[in-house]
Amino acid sequence: MTYEALHDDLQTTRLPLNNGAGAMPAVGFGTLFRDLSTTTAAVKCALEVGFRHFDCAERYRNETQIGEAFAQVFGAGQIRREDVFITTKLWNTNHRPERVKPAFEASCQRLQVDYIDCYLIHTPFAFQPGDDQDPRDVYGHVLYDGDVTLLDTWRALESLVDEGRTKSIGLSDITLDALKDIVAHARIKPAVVQIESHPYLPEWEMLEFCKQHGIILLAFAPLGHGMQPNVLEDAVLTGIAKRVQKTPAQVALAWAVQRGTAFLTTSATPSHIQENFDIATLPHRAMQEIKDEISTRIRFNSVVETGVPGFIPGKK
């Protein structure tokens, strides 16, 4: 007979960064909200619940509201800036090397912090530079920038590490082949790769490569983003949830951490924020069931193919 551990440390799991600059909490909070006005309250709630890893992006257009939450909480003295892992991302229109540092500095200013724990290239696709985050031609086609390579942009991120402005750098929405190319040529290796991953898109090959190189795989949409087919209605997950007396969401998130990834979960609802933090270690048998018995394979976000985000609402 096995007893559940009284001190389950899944919530406090930290994954070391490969450049020796500390560790990332595996349990992370994403900040892409449908209603931007909920941002400050949601981030404050997540901090109160216990989240210590926050994922931001200039493209989400709410860094200022996140910064307000950080300023209030850090200012109150209950939580220190150094105890929170903050990630933000460089948008596609700022890939030219001379645009990287100004974009980075602008994010820091909006977030009201003087350094970033991890700075990611939001997607490998360079868009035409300028103030319009979604540049299109008259036919509605994205205007890409053919005059800059991903490696050019990466070199500019390496400079931010050299200057001590960010502790680590990484990539988001990237394919395994493109990642291999950066790893082969980078002076400072990626510390983090953020991609869509959940029980319907386990990305085992990517995870294996990341583990070989000490790269943290950070899963977004770890619950399938509420899309169809609904991950949380999967018979394997709901069956395990009943057995371990957790919700299907808690099972999927525990699976993410136990297999060695970090995850980002987003909600503006306090009860969901609490639920997503209250995860506990799954029995080995449950981990094996998820791996062996879930055969559905689907990607919900096509950003990896185009650089155009699938979850961010388009312009009205």
Secondary structure, 3 states (H helix, E strand, C coil): CCCCCCCCCHHHCEEECCCCCCEEECEEEECCCCCHHHHHHHHHHHHHHCCCEEECCHHHCCHHHHHHHHHHHHHCCCCCHHHCEEEEEECHHHCCHHHHHHHHHHHHHHHCCCCEEEEEECCCCCECCCCCCCCECCCCCECECCCCCHHHHHHHHHHHHHCCCEEEEEEECCCHHHHHHHHHHCCCCCCEEEEECECCECCHHHHHHHHHCCCEEEEECCCHHHCCCCHHHCHHHHHHHHHHCCCHHHHHHHHHHHCCCEEEECCCCHHHHHHHHCCCCCCHHHHHHHHHHCCCCCCCCCHHHHCCCCCCCCCC
